[in-house]
Amino acid sequence: MPKYRLKISSQPIDFIADHPREFLDVWRAEFRATYETDEEWRRVAALLACDWSGKPIRYSNDDVIVWDMIEHGMLEEIHEEG
């Protein structure tokens, strides 16, 4: 199973997942606040990522937020050697 790194703060979060879109669940678990819908959380996540990076982050669906997070270097697949 692939391993990913979410670089959204000074402490990157490594996680194992089937798909990079699962970063939303991993990141969401780090928050004490709750969000009623996935759409609401995606919007908040995009705003936080935009504040952190200074780059535009789209959030209309999981695919575009994943694409932008990868494009702007905040989400990456880790390829470990060995």
C-alpha positions in Angstrom: 0.0 0.0 0.0 1.4 3.5 -0.9 2.7 5.8 1.8 2.1 9.5 1.6 3.3 12.7 3.4 1.1 15.6 4.1 3.3 18.8 4.5 0.9 21.3 5.9 2.7 22.4 9.0 6.1 22.3 10.6 5.3 18.6 11.5 4.6 16.6 8.3 2.1 13.7 8.7 3.1 10.4 7.1 0.3 7.9 6.4 -0.5 4.8 4.5 -3.5 4.8 2.2 -5.0 3.3 -1.0 -5.3 6.7 -2.5 -3.9 10.2 -1.8 -7.4 11.6 -1.3 -7.4 9.9 2.1 -5.2 12.8 3.3 -8.5 14.6 3.9 -9.5 12.0 6.6 -6.0 11.9 8.1 -5.8 15.7 8.3 -9.4 15.9 9.6 -8.5 13.5 12.5 -5.9 16.0 13.7 -8.6 18.7 14.2 -10.7 19.2 17.4 -13.4 21.0 15.5 -16.0 19.0 13.7 -17.5 19.6 10.3 -21.0 18.5 9.4 -20.3 17.6 5.8 -17.3 16.4 3.7 -17.8 19.5 1.5 -17.5 21.8 4.5 -14.3 20.1 5.6 -12.9 20.2 2.1 -13.5 24.0 2.0 -11.8 24.5 5.4 -8.9 22.3 4.4 -8.4 24.2 1.2 -8.5 27.6 3.0 -5.9 26.3 5.5 -3.7 24.9 2.8 -4.0 28.2 0.9 -3.0 30.2 4.0 -0.1 27.9 4.6 1.3 27.8 1.1 0.1 31.1 -0.4 -1.1 29.1 -3.4 -4.7 28.7 -4.7 -6.3 25.4 -3.7 -9.6 24.3 -5.3 -12.1 22.3 -3.3 -15.1 21.5 -5.5 -14.3 17.8 -5.2 -11.7 15.4 -3.8 -9.8 15.1 -7.1 -9.1 18.8 -7.5 -8.0 19.3 -3.9 -5.6 16.3 -4.2 -4.3 17.6 -7.5 -3.6 21.1 -6.1 -2.1 19.7 -2.9 0.3 17.6 -4.9 1.0 20.4 -7.5 2.0 22.8 -4.7 4.2 20.3 -2.9 2.0 19.8 0.2 1.1 16.2 -0.5 3.5 13.6 -1.9 3.9 9.8 -2.3 6.9 8.6 -0.4 9.0 6.0 -2.2 11.2 4.4 0.4 14.3 2.6 -0.7 15.3 -0.8 0.6 
